[in-house]
């Protein structure tokens, strides 16, 4: 029998290595709005510990030694809208594929009557840009529940998104496997009572994943035994 009743996917880093496309889109947005910033890989890796694009921008501005630049919420929203649109264009171009094993697991889950959900801090626009490109225009039919960063008051590592998804699924948290790539995601899912599978990603592969049910490099590494109930 199946060990789990549902699988809850994070998106960025988990379903696809999207972060370099996000970083490029942020930098293009800064250039478009004549802001003198460029986030290199190290800087962006540090900022990824802050969940949410708008929140990331606010955190970065507050960290600057020159406090004369104070972006209003409206300005940040404009900047983020441009970034989101540009990210969508980059991903729709096809350069960002899904990570190994993701598509196969989605198909296997549906065949095995496992319910599917998406639980992410990214926006619905970003989810659509990625998954419509790789799963087709009717991709939403594959996922019973979709909880994005737009849908809850507090983003990961707070458990709000996972609480919302588990409630919508109507299942015990212990039967809903969360697939994540970051410690923030691990903390969010575990706080909601869900077991967590970590699939290491580019930016978070060296984080502390203590408490995860399993840690793997990608979803192709898992044996069939992982999905079976160990008590049966």
Secondary structure by P-SEA (a helix, b strand, c coil): cccccbbbbbccccccccaaaaaaaaaaaaaaacccccccaaaaaaacccccaaaaaaaaaaacccccccccaaaaaaaaaaaaaaaaaaaaacccccccaaaaaaaaaaaacbbbbbbccccaaaaaacccccccccccccccccccccccccccccaaaaaaaaaaaccccccbbbbbccaaaaaaaaaabbbbbbcccccccccccccccccccccccccccccccccc
